[in-house]
Amino acid sequence: MFDLDGVLVDSEPVWEEVRRAFVADHGGTWQEDTQSRLMGMSTQEWAAYLHELGVTLPPDEIARGVVDQMAERYRHGVPLMKGAPEAVRRLADELPLGLASSSPRALIEVVLDAAGFRDRFAVTVSTEEVPRGKPAPDGYLAATAQLGVDPRACVAVEDSSNGLRSAHAAGMRVIAVPHPRYPPAPDALALAWRVVPDLDSLTVAAIER
């Protein structure tokens, strides 16, 4: 089970830039810990949070405005993480893959097409399609349910604090690939079964061991 943002797509800097500018342009105040809080939230959750920061628009308009700007950025190229296409192909040749992402469905679809990932994932879930975003386990549990597998028989690949907590709460073993700019909190990283420096280290043999 893969996360998307920060694992396969180097999108966190783009999310931060877009949402930070949106907050500033609409009367809100970006806080020092805002980005770390937002990572893993569902669309509904982060839109409500930006509204709490003082953005004058209602949450549904906030979500629509930010997602439209993200989609426009992606139309100019999806910033894949180093080794992401190779890792997905390598694992998909041997194992069934799922995707549990906090991105809205519209952005997931853009990435699947742009990166050539569509036929590599047996199931994809957006946390806007489940009751709660990360760190709740809902997205991962929905993905494993659709695959018809026990979460305890799955390995999740995550980067963020909320993502690590989410996969661990679902009962999965978690491989952490920390993002150098947005490292997870130490207590969240301690939940990882393994920590690897990059996606090149993610092999079928390493998972089977």
Residue frames as a rotation matrix with the C-alpha (Angstrom) as fourth column:
MET 1
0.578 0.816 0.000 0.00
0.816 -0.578 0.000 0.00
0.000 0.000 -1.000 0.00
PHE 2
-0.546 -0.780 0.307 1.49
0.794 -0.598 -0.108 3.30
0.268 0.184 0.946 -1.12
ASP 3
0.269 0.426 -0.864 0.83
0.438 -0.853 -0.284 6.80
-0.857 -0.302 -0.417 0.03
LEU 4
0.581 -0.005 0.814 1.02
0.797 -0.200 -0.570 9.33
0.166 0.980 -0.112 -2.81
ASP 5
0.784 -0.231 0.576 2.09
-0.142 -0.970 -0.197 12.80
0.604 0.072 -0.794 -1.63
GLY 6
0.439 -0.714 0.545 5.68
-0.894 -0.291 0.339 12.80
-0.084 -0.637 -0.767 -0.39
VAL 7
0.162 -0.359 0.919 6.22
-0.145 0.913 0.382 9.14
-0.976 -0.196 0.096 -1.33
LEU 8
0.071 -0.074 0.995 5.56
0.877 0.480 -0.026 8.85
-0.475 0.874 0.099 -5.07
VAL 9
0.383 0.112 0.917 5.04
0.651 -0.737 -0.182 12.53
0.656 0.666 -0.356 -5.86
ASP 10
-0.590 -0.638 -0.495 7.21
0.807 -0.458 -0.372 15.32
0.010 -0.619 0.786 -4.45
SER 11
-0.076 0.747 0.660 4.07
0.577 -0.507 0.641 17.38
0.813 0.429 -0.392 -3.99
GLU 12
0.320 0.259 -0.911 4.38
0.942 -0.193 0.276 18.63
-0.104 -0.947 -0.305 -0.43
PRO 13
-0.665 -0.559 -0.496 6.40
0.501 -0.826 0.259 21.71
-0.554 -0.076 0.829 -1.46
VAL 14
-0.822 0.431 0.372 3.76
0.189 -0.410 0.892 22.45
0.537 0.804 0.256 -4.11
TRP 15
0.169 0.901 -0.399 0.89
0.771 0.132 0.623 21.96
0.614 -0.412 -0.673 -1.63
GLU 16
-0.013 -0.214 -0.977 2.62
0.884 -0.458 0.089 24.26
-0.466 -0.863 0.195 0.85
GLU 17
-0.916 -0.395 -0.072 3.28
0.311 -0.812 0.494 26.96
-0.253 0.430 0.867 -1.74
VAL 18
-0.580 0.761 0.290 -0.28
0.253 -0.170 0.952 26.87
0.774 0.626 -0.094 -3.11
ARG 19
0.309 0.777 -0.548 -2.06
0.798 0.102 0.594 26.73
0.518 -0.621 -0.588 0.25
ARG 20
-0.275 -0.473 -0.837 0.22
0.838 -0.545 0.032 29.29
-0.472 -0.692 0.546 1.89
ALA 21
-0.989 -0.091 0.117 -0.46
0.143 -0.807 0.573 31.76
0.042 0.583 0.811 -0.94
PHE 22
-0.285 0.957 0.058 -4.18
0.402 0.064 0.914 31.00
0.871 0.283 -0.403 -0.83
VAL 23
0.208 0.307 -0.929 -4.31
0.978 -0.041 0.205 31.72
0.024 -0.951 -0.309 2.90
ALA 24
-0.601 -0.536 -0.593 -2.42
0.566 -0.809 0.158 34.99
-0.564 -0.241 0.790 2.46
ASP 25
-0.946 0.206 0.249 -4.61
0.106 -0.529 0.842 36.07
0.305 0.823 0.479 -0.45
HIS 26
-0.103 0.994 -0.048 -7.86
0.187 0.067 0.980 35.45
0.977 0.092 -0.192 1.43
GLY 27
0.277 0.283 0.918 -7.27
-0.578 -0.714 0.394 37.05
0.767 -0.640 -0.034 4.82
GLY 28
0.945 0.089 -0.314 -5.80
0.155 0.723 0.674 34.16
0.287 -0.685 0.669 6.78
THR 29
0.394 -0.850 0.348 -2.58
-0.916 -0.392 0.081 33.77
0.067 -0.351 -0.934 8.76
TRP 30
0.544 -0.321 -0.775 -0.24
-0.076 0.901 -0.427 30.84
0.836 0.291 0.466 8.09
GLN 31
0.817 -0.224 0.531 1.19
-0.556 -0.060 0.829 29.40
-0.154 -0.973 -0.173 11.32
GLU 32
-0.144 -0.989 -0.033 4.61
-0.982 0.139 0.127 27.85
-0.121 0.051 -0.991 11.91
ASP 33
-0.726 -0.141 0.673 3.15
-0.251 0.966 -0.069 24.36
-0.640 -0.219 -0.737 12.30
THR 34
0.185 0.917 -0.354 0.45
-0.746 -0.103 -0.658 24.65
-0.640 0.386 0.665 9.63
GLN 35
0.015 -0.197 -0.980 2.14
-0.913 0.397 -0.094 22.50
0.408 0.896 -0.174 6.97
SER 36
-0.904 -0.405 -0.135 2.88
-0.314 0.845 -0.432 19.63
0.289 -0.348 -0.892 9.36
ARG 37
-0.542 0.786 0.297 -0.70
-0.290 0.156 -0.944 19.70
-0.789 -0.598 0.144 10.62
LEU 38
0.230 0.698 -0.678 -2.13
-0.875 -0.157 -0.458 19.63
-0.426 0.699 0.574 7.11
MET 39
-0.526 -0.520 -0.673 -0.11
-0.791 0.590 0.164 16.63
0.312 0.618 -0.721 5.90
GLY 40
-0.974 0.175 -0.144 -2.42
0.197 0.966 -0.165 13.62
0.110 -0.189 -0.976 5.76
MET 41
-0.489 0.851 -0.191 -5.67
-0.155 -0.300 -0.941 15.52
-0.858 -0.431 0.279 6.29
SER 42
-0.195 0.549 0.812 -8.55
0.920 0.389 -0.042 14.83
-0.339 0.740 -0.581 3.91
THR 43
-0.604 0.007 0.797 -9.74
0.531 -0.742 0.409 17.60
0.594 0.670 0.445 1.60
GLN 44
0.440 0.871 0.217 -12.66
0.334 -0.383 0.861 18.45
0.834 -0.307 -0.460 3.88
GLU 45
0.623 -0.234 -0.746 -10.41
0.772 0.036 0.634 18.53
-0.121 -0.972 0.203 6.93
TRP 46
-0.459 -0.876 -0.151 -7.69
0.841 -0.483 0.244 20.79
-0.287 -0.015 0.958 5.56
ALA 47
-0.403 0.390 0.828 -10.20
0.429 -0.718 0.548 23.15
0.808 0.576 0.122 3.98
ALA 48
0.717 0.680 -0.156 -11.92
0.414 -0.235 0.880 23.52
0.561 -0.695 -0.449 7.35
TYR 49
0.298 -0.695 -0.655 -8.54
0.884 -0.057 0.464 24.08
-0.360 -0.717 0.597 9.00
LEU 50
-0.683 -0.542 0.490 -7.61
0.701 -0.675 0.230 26.85
0.206 0.500 0.841 6.55
HIS 51
0.149 0.821 0.551 -10.96
0.314 -0.568 0.761 28.46
0.937 0.060 -0.343 7.29
GLU 52
0.780 0.100 -0.618 -10.01
0.622 -0.022 0.782 28.40
0.064 -0.995 -0.080 10.99
LEU 53
-0.252 -0.950 -0.184 -6.79
0.926 -0.292 0.241 30.23
-0.282 -0.109 0.953 10.08
GLY 54
-0.240 0.246 -0.939 -8.93
0.140 -0.948 -0.284 33.17
-0.960 -0.200 0.193 9.01
VAL 55
-0.980 -0.029 0.195 -9.60
0.196 -0.042 0.980 32.49
-0.020 0.999 0.047 5.33
THR 56
-0.653 0.739 -0.163 -12.84
-0.546 -0.609 -0.575 34.31
-0.524 -0.286 0.802 4.66
LEU 57
-0.325 0.530 -0.783 -14.27
-0.789 0.305 0.534 31.80
0.522 0.791 0.318 2.16
PRO 58
0.579 0.546 0.605 -16.37
-0.766 0.619 0.175 28.80
-0.279 -0.565 0.777 3.25
PRO 59
-0.100 -0.738 0.668 -14.49
-0.405 0.643 0.650 25.46
-0.909 -0.206 -0.363 3.33
ASP 60
0.408 0.271 0.872 -16.02
0.560 0.680 -0.473 24.08
-0.721 0.681 0.126 0.13
GLU 61
0.995 -0.079 0.066 -14.83
0.000 -0.645 -0.764 27.14
0.103 0.760 -0.641 -1.81
ILE 62
0.353 -0.919 0.175 -11.41
-0.818 -0.213 0.534 26.90
-0.454 -0.332 -0.827 -0.19
ALA 63
0.016 -0.317 0.948 -11.10
0.069 0.947 0.315 23.27
-0.997 0.061 0.037 -1.26
ARG 64
0.719 0.346 0.603 -12.22
0.590 0.154 -0.792 24.00
-0.367 0.925 -0.093 -4.80
GLY 65
0.924 -0.366 -0.108 -9.86
-0.379 -0.852 -0.360 26.95
0.039 0.374 -0.927 -5.19
VAL 66
0.132 -0.927 0.350 -6.78
-0.764 0.130 0.632 25.13
-0.632 -0.351 -0.691 -3.87
VAL 67
0.075 -0.069 0.995 -7.43
0.283 0.958 0.045 21.93
-0.956 0.278 0.091 -5.81
ASP 68
0.926 0.269 0.264 -7.94
0.331 -0.248 -0.910 23.89
-0.179 0.931 -0.319 -9.03
GLN 69
0.660 -0.743 -0.110 -4.56
-0.751 -0.659 -0.054 25.58
-0.032 0.119 -0.992 -8.51
MET 70
-0.065 -0.669 0.740 -2.88
-0.461 0.678 0.573 22.23
-0.885 -0.304 -0.352 -7.76
ALA 71
0.456 0.302 0.837 -4.36
0.514 0.679 -0.525 20.70
-0.727 0.669 0.154 -10.91
GLU 72
0.990 -0.124 -0.065 -3.07
-0.131 -0.657 -0.742 23.64
0.050 0.743 -0.667 -12.95
ARG 73
0.243 -0.956 0.165 0.42
-0.894 -0.155 0.421 23.12
-0.377 -0.250 -0.892 -11.51
TYR 74
-0.049 -0.229 0.972 0.24
-0.061 0.972 0.226 19.40
-0.997 -0.049 -0.062 -12.31
ARG 75
0.863 0.413 0.290 -0.77
0.264 0.120 -0.957 20.12
-0.430 0.903 -0.005 -15.91
HIS 76
0.695 -0.695 -0.187 2.72
-0.680 -0.549 -0.486 21.57
0.235 0.465 -0.854 -16.31
GLY 77
-0.123 -0.730 -0.672 4.29
-0.299 0.673 -0.676 18.36
0.946 0.118 -0.301 -14.99
VAL 78
0.914 0.406 0.027 3.90
-0.184 0.353 0.917 16.01
0.362 -0.843 0.397 -12.04
PRO 79
0.112 -0.952 0.285 7.00
-0.875 -0.230 -0.427 16.15
0.472 -0.202 -0.858 -9.79
LEU 80
0.822 0.194 -0.535 7.64
-0.036 0.956 0.291 12.44
0.568 -0.220 0.793 -9.22
MET 81
0.670 -0.611 0.422 9.98
-0.558 -0.040 0.829 11.40
-0.489 -0.791 -0.368 -6.43
LYS 82
-0.158 -0.832 -0.531 13.32
-0.973 0.223 -0.060 9.96
0.168 0.508 -0.845 -7.47
GLY 83
-0.947 -0.322 -0.023 12.92
-0.319 0.944 -0.086 6.25
0.049 -0.074 -0.996 -8.14
ALA 84
-0.320 0.902 0.291 9.12
-0.591 0.050 -0.805 6.29
-0.740 -0.429 0.517 -7.96
PRO 85
0.409 0.534 -0.740 8.32
-0.912 0.273 -0.307 4.87
0.038 0.800 0.599 -11.43
GLU 86
-0.326 -0.638 -0.698 10.92
-0.558 0.726 -0.403 2.16
0.763 0.258 -0.592 -11.03
ALA 87
-0.916 -0.013 0.402 9.75
-0.373 0.397 -0.838 1.20
-0.149 -0.918 -0.369 -7.54
VAL 88
0.014 0.997 0.080 6.10
-0.760 0.063 -0.646 0.95
-0.649 -0.052 0.759 -8.62
ARG 89
0.400 0.094 -0.912 6.95
-0.819 0.484 -0.309 -1.16
0.412 0.870 0.271 -11.66
ARG 90
-0.601 -0.753 -0.267 9.33
-0.522 0.623 -0.582 -3.35
0.605 -0.210 -0.768 -9.65
LEU 91
-0.830 0.304 0.468 6.82
-0.354 0.361 -0.863 -4.14
-0.431 -0.882 -0.192 -6.93
ALA 92
0.133 0.963 -0.236 3.76
-0.842 -0.015 -0.539 -4.38
-0.522 0.270 0.809 -9.21
ASP 93
-0.079 -0.235 -0.969 5.47
-0.803 0.591 -0.078 -7.16
0.591 0.772 -0.235 -11.17
GLU 94
-0.743 -0.349 -0.571 5.47
0.006 0.850 -0.527 -9.31
0.669 -0.395 -0.629 -8.02
LEU 95
-0.786 0.398 -0.472 2.84
0.550 0.104 -0.828 -7.98
-0.281 -0.911 -0.301 -5.60
PRO 96
0.143 0.871 0.470 -0.68
0.862 -0.343 0.373 -6.50
0.486 0.352 -0.800 -5.70
LEU 97
-0.858 -0.506 -0.086 -0.44
0.496 -0.775 -0.392 -2.77
0.132 -0.379 0.916 -5.05
GLY 98
0.363 0.931 -0.046 -2.90
0.912 -0.345 0.221 -0.33
0.190 -0.122 -0.974 -3.51
LEU 99
-0.681 -0.486 0.548 -2.86
0.388 -0.874 -0.293 3.43
0.621 0.014 0.784 -3.05
ALA 100
0.356 0.744 -0.565 -4.32
0.924 -0.190 0.331 5.26
0.139 -0.640 -0.756 -0.04
SER 101
-0.617 -0.651 0.442 -3.90
0.673 -0.728 -0.131 8.99
0.407 0.216 0.887 -0.51
SER 102
-0.234 0.481 -0.845 -5.03
0.647 -0.571 -0.505 12.19
-0.725 -0.665 -0.178 1.14
SER 103
-0.946 -0.105 -0.307 -5.17
-0.150 -0.697 0.701 13.87
-0.288 0.709 0.644 -2.25
PRO 104
0.047 0.991 -0.123 -8.60
-0.589 -0.072 -0.805 14.47
-0.807 0.110 0.580 -3.77
ARG 105
0.305 0.157 0.939 -9.70
0.417 0.865 -0.280 11.98
-0.856 0.477 0.199 -6.41
ALA 106
0.992 0.121 -0.038 -9.22
0.023 -0.466 -0.885 14.52
-0.124 0.877 -0.465 -9.23
LEU 107
0.400 -0.913 -0.080 -5.49
-0.914 -0.404 0.031 14.89
-0.061 0.061 -0.996 -8.46
ILE 108
-0.055 -0.369 0.928 -5.00
-0.294 0.894 0.338 11.16
-0.954 -0.254 -0.157 -7.98
GLU 109
0.677 0.399 0.619 -6.38
0.426 0.473 -0.771 10.60
-0.600 0.785 0.150 -11.47
VAL 110
0.881 -0.414 -0.229 -4.03
-0.465 -0.670 -0.579 13.22
0.086 0.616 -0.783 -12.95
VAL 111
0.016 -0.939 0.343 -1.01
-0.912 0.127 0.390 11.50
-0.409 -0.319 -0.855 -11.36
LEU 112
0.151 0.086 0.985 -2.08
0.019 0.996 -0.090 7.98
-0.988 0.032 0.149 -12.38
ASP 113
0.897 0.248 0.365 -2.31
0.359 0.073 -0.931 9.06
-0.257 0.966 -0.023 -16.01
ALA 114
0.794 -0.602 -0.084 0.73
-0.584 -0.716 -0.381 11.33
0.169 0.352 -0.921 -16.13
ALA 115
-0.045 -0.869 0.493 3.03
-0.922 0.227 0.315 8.82
-0.385 -0.441 -0.811 -14.42
GLY 116
-0.158 0.032 -0.987 1.73
-0.691 0.710 0.134 5.73
0.705 0.703 -0.090 -16.21
PHE 117
-0.888 -0.222 0.403 0.64
-0.460 0.473 -0.752 4.19
-0.023 -0.853 -0.522 -12.91
ARG 118
-0.096 0.993 0.066 -2.97
-0.995 -0.097 0.019 3.43
0.025 -0.064 0.998 -13.78
ASP 119
0.565 0.349 -0.748 -2.50
-0.466 0.883 0.060 -0.26
0.681 0.315 0.661 -14.60
ARG 120
-0.444 -0.841 -0.307 -0.08
-0.120 0.396 -0.910 -0.80
0.888 -0.368 -0.277 -11.70
PHE 121
-0.877 0.169 0.449 -2.50
-0.472 -0.129 -0.872 -0.28
-0.089 -0.977 0.193 -8.81
ALA 122
-0.753 0.623 -0.212 -5.27
0.528 0.764 0.371 -2.78
0.393 0.167 -0.904 -8.14
VAL 123
0.401 0.878 -0.263 -7.13
0.877 -0.285 0.386 -0.27
0.264 -0.385 -0.884 -5.97
THR 124
-0.742 -0.558 0.372 -6.87
0.402 -0.814 -0.420 3.45
0.537 -0.163 0.828 -5.19
VAL 125
0.308 0.807 -0.504 -8.60
0.924 -0.129 0.360 5.30
0.225 -0.576 -0.785 -2.35
SER 126
-0.440 -0.316 0.841 -8.81
0.086 -0.946 -0.311 9.02
0.894 -0.065 0.443 -1.58
THR 127
-0.809 0.124 -0.575 -9.45
0.587 0.138 -0.797 9.98
-0.020 -0.983 -0.185 2.01
GLU 128
-0.757 0.642 -0.125 -12.20
-0.638 -0.767 -0.072 12.29
-0.142 0.025 0.990 0.75
GLU 129
-0.193 0.670 -0.717 -14.04
-0.543 0.535 0.647 9.00
0.817 0.514 0.260 0.06
VAL 130
-0.212 0.083 -0.974 -13.90
0.667 0.740 -0.082 7.79
0.714 -0.667 -0.213 3.68
PRO 131
0.727 0.661 -0.186 -15.17
0.584 -0.453 0.674 9.32
0.361 -0.598 -0.715 6.94
ARG 132
0.854 -0.457 -0.248 -11.80
-0.077 -0.583 0.809 10.41
-0.514 -0.671 -0.534 8.34
GLY 133
0.688 -0.706 -0.168 -8.43
-0.346 -0.115 -0.931 11.38
0.638 0.699 -0.323 6.94
LYS 134
0.131 -0.762 -0.634 -5.03
0.680 0.535 -0.502 10.39
0.722 -0.365 0.588 8.28
PRO 135
-0.654 -0.752 0.085 -3.95
-0.734 0.604 -0.311 9.77
0.183 -0.265 -0.947 11.08
ALA 136
0.210 0.758 0.617 -7.20
-0.687 0.564 -0.459 7.76
-0.696 -0.327 0.639 11.26
PRO 137
-0.646 -0.574 0.503 -6.82
-0.143 0.738 0.660 4.38
-0.750 0.354 -0.559 9.50
ASP 138
0.270 0.960 0.080 -9.95
-0.172 0.130 -0.976 4.73
-0.947 0.250 0.200 7.34
GLY 139
0.441 -0.115 -0.890 -8.24
-0.881 -0.242 -0.406 5.11
-0.168 0.963 -0.208 3.96
TYR 140
-0.629 -0.750 -0.207 -5.98
-0.768 0.640 0.012 2.12
0.123 0.167 -0.978 4.43
LEU 141
-0.614 0.472 0.633 -8.81
-0.096 0.751 -0.653 -0.01
-0.784 -0.462 -0.416 5.78
ALA 142
0.484 0.806 -0.341 -10.97
-0.434 -0.117 -0.893 0.89
-0.760 0.580 0.294 2.78
ALA 143
0.112 -0.529 -0.841 -8.17
-0.987 0.040 -0.157 -0.03
0.117 0.848 -0.517 0.37
THR 144
-0.872 -0.459 0.169 -7.53
-0.481 0.867 -0.131 -3.41
-0.086 -0.195 -0.977 1.99
ALA 145
-0.212 0.880 0.425 -11.26
-0.136 0.404 -0.905 -4.12
-0.968 -0.250 0.034 2.10
GLN 146
0.565 0.419 -0.711 -11.52
-0.713 -0.186 -0.676 -3.49
-0.415 0.889 0.194 -1.63
LEU 147
-0.247 -0.746 -0.618 -8.57
-0.893 0.423 -0.153 -5.81
0.375 0.514 -0.771 -2.22
GLY 148
0.751 0.606 -0.263 -10.10
-0.430 0.751 0.501 -8.42
0.501 -0.263 0.824 0.09
VAL 149
-0.007 -0.835 -0.550 -6.97
0.355 0.513 -0.782 -8.77
0.935 -0.201 0.292 2.21
ASP 150
0.692 0.126 -0.711 -6.19
0.720 -0.051 0.692 -8.55
0.052 -0.991 -0.126 5.91
PRO 151
0.850 -0.388 0.356 -4.41
-0.323 -0.918 -0.229 -5.25
0.415 0.080 -0.906 6.76
ARG 152
0.598 -0.643 0.478 -2.01
-0.497 0.170 0.851 -7.25
-0.629 -0.747 -0.218 8.92
ALA 153
0.378 -0.449 0.810 -0.79
0.654 0.749 0.110 -8.98
-0.656 0.488 0.577 5.76
CYS 154
0.753 -0.015 0.658 0.07
0.542 -0.555 -0.632 -5.64
0.374 0.832 -0.410 4.14
VAL 155
-0.257 -0.832 -0.491 3.02
0.878 -0.414 0.241 -3.29
-0.404 -0.369 0.837 4.13
ALA 156
0.855 0.508 0.100 2.41
0.511 -0.796 -0.325 0.45
-0.085 0.329 -0.940 3.80
VAL 157
-0.290 -0.926 0.241 4.95
0.945 -0.316 -0.081 2.94
0.151 0.204 0.967 2.43
GLU 158
0.778 0.628 -0.031 4.64
0.604 -0.734 0.309 6.33
0.172 -0.259 -0.951 4.12
ASP 159
-0.227 -0.874 0.430 6.56
0.605 -0.473 -0.641 9.54
0.763 0.115 0.636 4.73
SER 160
-0.262 0.178 0.949 4.56
-0.384 -0.921 0.067 11.82
0.885 -0.347 0.310 7.04
SER 161
-0.927 -0.046 0.373 3.72
-0.375 0.173 -0.911 11.66
-0.023 -0.984 -0.177 10.74
ASN 162
-0.099 0.981 0.164 -0.01
-0.831 0.009 -0.556 11.37
-0.547 -0.192 0.815 10.08
GLY 163
0.340 0.179 -0.923 0.55
-0.805 0.563 -0.188 8.78
0.486 0.807 0.335 7.36
LEU 164
-0.647 -0.649 -0.400 2.73
-0.291 0.696 -0.657 6.61
0.705 -0.309 -0.639 9.57
ARG 165
-0.799 0.404 0.446 0.16
-0.461 0.065 -0.885 6.79
-0.387 -0.912 0.135 12.35
SER 166
0.146 0.919 -0.366 -2.64
-0.962 0.045 -0.271 5.96
-0.232 0.391 0.891 9.94
ALA 167
0.145 -0.146 -0.979 -1.05
-0.597 0.775 -0.205 2.83
0.789 0.614 0.025 8.50
HIS 168
-0.868 -0.488 -0.096 0.09
-0.193 0.507 -0.840 1.64
0.459 -0.710 -0.534 11.91
ALA 169
-0.556 0.738 0.383 -3.43
-0.660 -0.112 -0.743 2.13
-0.505 -0.666 0.549 13.31
ALA 170
0.340 0.671 -0.659 -4.74
-0.929 0.347 -0.126 0.01
0.144 0.655 0.742 10.44
GLY 171
0.703 -0.107 0.703 -2.55
-0.295 0.856 0.425 -2.85
-0.647 -0.506 0.570 11.65
MET 172
0.930 -0.366 -0.019 -0.02
0.098 0.296 -0.950 -2.73
0.353 0.882 0.311 8.82
ARG 173
0.196 -0.949 -0.249 3.72
0.783 -0.002 0.622 -2.94
-0.591 -0.316 0.742 8.93
VAL 174
0.968 0.216 -0.129 4.99
0.131 -0.872 -0.472 0.44
-0.214 0.440 -0.872 7.83
ILE 175
-0.007 -0.960 0.280 8.07
0.995 0.021 0.096 1.29
-0.098 0.279 0.955 5.81
ALA 176
0.707 0.193 -0.680 9.02
0.275 -0.961 0.013 4.91
-0.651 -0.196 -0.733 6.31
VAL 177
-0.054 -0.699 0.713 10.68
0.979 -0.176 -0.099 6.90
0.195 0.693 0.694 3.55
PRO 178
0.252 0.231 -0.940 11.13
0.657 -0.754 -0.009 10.26
-0.710 -0.615 -0.342 5.30
HIS 179
0.683 0.001 0.730 10.97
0.587 -0.595 -0.549 13.37
0.434 0.804 -0.407 3.16
PRO 180
-0.298 -0.921 -0.252 14.16
0.905 -0.189 -0.381 15.40
0.303 -0.342 0.889 3.76
ARG 181
-0.723 0.043 0.690 12.26
-0.030 -0.999 0.031 18.72
0.690 0.002 0.723 3.91
TYR 182
0.072 0.845 0.530 9.27
-0.854 -0.223 0.470 17.46
0.515 -0.487 0.705 5.92
PRO 183
-0.734 -0.427 -0.527 10.59
-0.160 0.864 -0.478 14.73
0.660 -0.266 -0.703 8.25
PRO 184
0.321 0.892 -0.319 8.08
0.149 0.285 0.947 12.91
0.935 -0.352 -0.041 10.45
ALA 185
0.423 -0.089 0.902 7.95
-0.841 -0.410 0.353 13.45
0.339 -0.908 -0.248 14.20
PRO 186
-0.623 -0.781 -0.034 10.20
-0.708 0.582 -0.401 11.07
0.334 -0.226 -0.915 16.17
ASP 187
-0.478 0.483 0.734 7.25
-0.473 0.563 -0.678 9.36
-0.740 -0.671 -0.041 17.89
ALA 188
0.648 0.709 -0.277 5.61
-0.597 0.247 -0.763 8.70
-0.473 0.660 0.584 14.52
LEU 189
0.181 -0.674 -0.716 8.84
-0.840 0.272 -0.469 7.44
0.511 0.687 -0.517 12.97
ALA 190
-0.665 -0.440 0.603 9.21
-0.724 0.578 -0.376 5.04
-0.183 -0.687 -0.703 15.90
LEU 191
0.258 0.852 0.456 6.06
-0.541 0.519 -0.662 3.25
-0.800 -0.076 0.595 14.63
ALA 192
0.425 -0.111 -0.899 7.84
-0.887 0.146 -0.437 2.21
0.180 0.983 -0.036 11.42
TRP 193
0.928 -0.134 0.348 8.78
0.069 0.979 0.193 -1.40
-0.367 -0.155 0.917 10.89
ARG 194
0.029 -0.938 0.346 11.64
0.952 0.132 0.277 -0.22
-0.305 0.321 0.897 8.68
VAL 195
0.678 0.042 -0.734 13.10
-0.089 -0.986 -0.139 3.13
-0.729 0.160 -0.665 7.66
VAL 196
0.168 -0.608 0.776 14.71
0.928 0.362 0.083 3.42
-0.332 0.707 0.625 4.22
PRO 197
-0.461 -0.464 -0.756 16.48
0.306 -0.883 0.356 6.43
-0.833 -0.068 0.549 2.71
ASP 198
-0.483 0.267 -0.834 14.78
-0.783 -0.558 0.275 6.36
-0.392 0.786 0.478 -0.69
LEU 199
0.564 0.825 0.040 12.56
-0.686 0.495 -0.534 4.36
-0.461 0.273 0.844 -3.02
ASP 200
0.160 -0.591 -0.791 15.56
-0.760 0.437 -0.480 2.64
0.630 0.678 -0.379 -4.61
SER 201
-0.801 -0.486 0.349 15.84
-0.587 0.526 -0.616 0.69
0.116 -0.698 -0.706 -1.34
LEU 202
-0.036 0.899 0.436 12.28
-0.737 0.271 -0.619 -0.58
-0.675 -0.343 0.653 -1.67
THR 203
-0.608 -0.236 -0.758 12.52
-0.712 0.583 0.390 -4.07
0.350 0.777 -0.522 -3.15
VAL 204
0.471 0.784 -0.405 10.39
-0.542 0.619 0.568 -7.20
0.696 -0.048 0.716 -3.07
ALA 205
0.002 -0.559 -0.829 13.15
0.429 0.749 -0.505 -9.02
0.903 -0.355 0.242 -1.21
ALA 206
-0.886 -0.343 0.312 13.31
-0.084 -0.543 -0.836 -6.35
0.456 -0.767 0.452 1.48
ILE 207
-0.152 0.913 0.378 9.54
-0.935 -0.257 0.243 -6.53
0.319 -0.317 0.893 2.00
GLU 208
0.537 0.381 -0.753 9.48
-0.256 0.924 0.285 -10.33
0.804 0.039 0.593 2.09
ARG 209
-0.448 -0.753 -0.482 12.25
0.365 0.338 -0.867 -10.41
0.816 -0.565 0.123 4.65
